[in-house]
Amino acid sequence: MTFKTSDLSVLAYANNFTLWHYTTIDAAVTGGGYFNNASDMLRVGDLVIANIDTDGTPATTFYSVAGNSGGVITVAAYS
């Protein structure tokens, strides 16, 4: 599957930081450029709470936006 902008929503915004929620039937969202279509919204340091694989074995993972350069988004599991 691919990223759907309609499944990404803002939970909180303050001081140039955004907490996002994303839900998808995809089993992974860390693949190269998965969030590229949201490059105009996501900023380095933002957090994304992702509910993944919602039609299989659902899981919830926190991701940090690690990079946003030239329209290419990279995320990493938040630790």
C-alpha positions as CSV (number, residue, x, y, z in Angstrom):
1,M,0.0,0.0,0.0
2,T,1.0,3.6,0.0
3,F,0.8,6.6,2.3
4,K,-2.7,8.3,2.4
5,T,-2.7,11.9,3.5
6,S,-6.3,11.5,4.8
7,D,-5.0,9.0,7.4
8,L,-2.6,11.5,9.0
9,S,-4.0,13.9,11.5
10,V,-2.6,16.4,14.1
11,L,-3.1,15.4,17.7
12,A,-1.3,18.4,19.2
13,Y,0.8,21.4,18.0
14,A,2.9,23.8,20.2
15,N,6.2,25.7,19.9
16,N,6.9,24.4,16.4
17,F,6.4,20.8,17.3
18,T,3.6,18.6,16.1
19,L,2.3,15.3,17.4
20,W,0.7,13.3,14.7
21,H,-1.4,10.2,14.4
22,Y,-1.3,7.9,11.4
23,T,-3.3,4.7,10.8
24,T,-2.7,2.2,8.0
25,I,-3.2,-1.4,6.9
26,D,0.5,-1.4,5.8
27,A,2.8,-3.5,8.0
28,A,5.6,-1.0,7.9
29,V,6.0,2.8,7.4
30,T,9.8,3.0,7.6
31,G,10.5,2.2,4.0
32,G,12.3,4.8,1.9
33,G,10.2,7.8,1.4
34,Y,6.9,6.3,2.7
35,F,5.8,9.7,4.1
36,N,7.2,11.8,1.1
37,N,3.7,13.0,0.2
38,A,3.5,14.7,3.6
39,S,6.9,16.5,3.2
40,D,5.1,19.9,3.3
41,M,3.6,19.1,6.7
42,L,6.1,16.9,8.6
43,R,9.2,18.6,10.2
44,V,12.3,17.1,11.7
45,G,11.6,16.3,15.4
46,D,7.9,15.8,15.0
47,L,6.5,12.6,16.4
48,V,4.1,10.2,14.7
49,I,2.0,7.7,16.6
50,A,1.3,5.0,14.0
51,N,-1.2,2.3,14.2
52,I,0.1,-0.2,11.6
53,D,-1.2,-3.4,10.1
54,T,-4.7,-2.6,11.3
55,D,-6.2,-5.4,9.1
56,G,-3.7,-8.1,10.2
57,T,-1.7,-8.0,13.4
58,P,-2.2,-4.4,14.7
59,A,0.7,-2.6,16.4
60,T,1.3,0.9,17.7
61,T,4.7,2.5,17.3
62,F,6.1,5.9,17.9
63,Y,8.2,7.4,15.1
64,S,10.4,10.5,15.0
65,V,10.8,12.5,11.8
66,A,14.5,12.1,11.3
67,G,14.8,14.0,8.0
68,N,13.0,16.1,5.6
69,S,15.1,17.2,2.7
70,G,14.1,17.9,-0.9
71,G,10.7,16.3,-0.3
72,V,12.2,13.1,1.1
73,I,11.0,12.1,4.6
74,T,12.8,9.7,6.8
75,V,11.4,8.4,10.1
76,A,13.0,6.3,12.8
77,A,11.4,4.4,15.7
78,Y,11.3,6.7,18.7
79,S,13.4,5.6,21.6
